[in-house]
Amino acid sequence: MPTVLDAVTVQNKLGHRISNVSVLYAASNKLQAEHILDVVPYLNDLRTVDIQTRENIRYTKTTGCDRINSHSQETLDGFGGSTKYRGYWQVYFRFGNRNYKIDKENAQMNIWRDDHHGTMVITILAESDGRIRIDMILPSGNAHFYVEEYTT
């Protein structure tokens, strides 16, 4: 039975509206290390994961919205995720006249049983040096990633 995220809340802490917001989750073919016996296979699995090309990806789930105003948030539909396989993420959005996404195609943040019926909170913010960062928080833990501009 998958762990279900009831919702994904995206917060826009940037100074302007963002649009074309899309959150992509991918369950990979690589096992998580849920138990001590899983550690050796976990450490020895050197397969590359690429969420863009779907390399070593079992399945994906996507949720999103048209726009989020500055210093506002939108709550998006949740989805079922895997606690058996490692989770990888991509976040796409438009800010001003530019498209942005997480700057790597293997941004890993696993879903655990503790996340069942929880909400993921994604915050998009600007650091003092001008870089845009994405903070991702689940009941089980957090991660952050930087973004890069991309062309469609």
Buried (B, 14 or more C-beta within 10 A) or exposed (E): EBBBBBBBBBBBBBEEBBBBBBBBBBBBEBBBBBEEEEEEEBEEBEEEBBBBEEBBBBEBBBBBBEBBEEEEBBEBBBBBBBBBBBBBBBBBBBBEEEBBBBBBBBBBBBBBEEBBEBBBBBBBBEEEEEEBBBBBBBBBEEBEBBBEEEEE
